[in-house]
Amino acid sequence: MGDILNDWIQDDTTSYYWLREEGVFRYGAEQAKLILEKSYGLNRLKVDGELSEVDEVVHGILRSRRVSAIGELPFHPPGMQRHHDRVIWNAYTTPVMQAADGDSDHIRSFFTQFFSNEKERDLFYLWVKTTYHNLICKKMQRAQVFFIVGDPNTGKNMITEKILPSIFGRGVPVGNYLVKGDSNNGSIVSSPFWHVNDVKTMGTHRDKIELMEKIKEISAN
């Protein structure tokens, strides 16, 4: 029965999820039982008052495959994870950019020109390497914040909006969330890379202090 149980999870909404290579499919209880009968060849009939084969599997799912929610958690292994005293099914599968043979002169020239200071450039490379390594190793590490400050039209947005999301697999702007507390933040948690570009609503000195406090809170926790 263990192999069958590995194909299923059940959440607090009483929905059943069939874990397939082509995706995760949600079903009600009766639909799930029908799949167990037709796709796995299990019997739904009780024998001598005992649970049927289908009911045995359903009982096993409820006992050992129940989760609080299904979500995407980068920097964590896939599958069942305990997160802040909750059991969550981690469905994050976005791959990072893979290394490849070939000429890197163009991108190397871009960063050499952008970071005229060699120490700044090496620090940036180290930050990218650490984040990339943590994604591959499914390891969460705090305080990975990097600030890029410079004149307009020098390539800052190219780095944050194009290059880094391509390397890490995803990236989302979080300026409105940090400054305004935007409640439409579902994609933020599931992204391994957050970036804040020019936030025009951040006008006062107090706004800037609150932004920095928010960044400090997020990076520390």
Residue pairs with C-beta under 8 A, 6 or more apart in sequence:
1 56
1 57
1 60
4 36
4 40
4 42
4 57
4 60
5 57
5 60
5 61
5 64
5 65
6 19
7 18
7 19
7 20
8 16
8 17
8 18
8 19
8 32
8 57
8 61
8 65
9 16
9 17
9 19
9 61
9 65
9 66
9 67
9 70
9 80
9 89
10 16
10 17
10 61
10 62
10 65
10 66
10 67
11 17
11 66
11 67
11 68
11 69
11 70
11 89
12 67
12 68
12 69
14 28
14 29
15 26
15 27
15 28
16 26
16 27
16 28
16 29
16 31
16 32
16 61
17 24
17 25
17 26
17 27
17 70
17 89
18 24
18 25
18 27
18 32
18 35
24 70
24 91
27 35
29 58
32 58
33 44
33 54
33 58
36 42
36 53
36 54
36 57
36 58
37 43
37 44
37 54
40 57
42 52
42 53
42 54
42 57
43 52
43 53
43 54
44 52
44 53
44 54
44 55
45 52
46 52
46 55
51 59
65 80
66 87
67 80
67 87
67 88
67 89
68 86
68 87
68 88
69 86
69 88
69 89
70 88
70 89
70 91
71 88
71 89
71 90
71 91
71 189
71 190
72 90
72 91
72 92
72 94
72 189
72 190
73 81
73 83
73 88
73 90
73 92
73 189
73 190
74 92
74 94
74 135
74 169
74 170
74 190
74 191
74 192
75 134
75 135
75 138
75 139
75 140
75 141
75 192
76 83
76 90
76 92
76 138
76 140
77 90
77 138
78 90
78 91
78 92
78 93
79 89
79 90
80 87
80 88
80 89
80 90
81 87
81 88
81 89
81 90
82 88
92 190
94 169
94 170
94 192
95 169
96 132
96 135
96 136
96 167
96 168
96 169
97 166
97 167
97 168
97 169
107 163
110 155
111 121
111 124
111 125
112 121
114 121
114 150
114 154
114 155
114 159
115 121
115 124
124 146
124 148
127 144
127 146
128 164
128 167
130 141
130 144
131 144
131 168
131 192
131 193
132 167
132 168
133 139
134 140
134 141
134 144
135 168
135 169
135 192
142 219
142 220
142 221
143 219
143 220
144 219
145 215
145 219
148 156
148 159
148 160
150 156
156 197
157 197
160 171
160 195
160 197
161 171
161 173
161 195
161 197
164 171
164 193
164 195
165 171
165 193
168 192
168 193
169 192
170 190
170 191
170 192
170 193
171 191
171 192
171 193
171 194
171 195
172 187
172 188
172 191
172 193
172 194
172 195
173 194
173 195
173 196
173 197
174 185
174 188
174 194
174 195
174 196
175 196
175 197
175 198
175 199
175 202
176 182
176 199
176 201
177 185
177 188
178 196
178 199
178 211
178 214
178 215
179 199
179 201
179 202
179 207
179 210
179 211
180 201
188 194
196 211
196 215
199 211
201 207
202 208
202 211
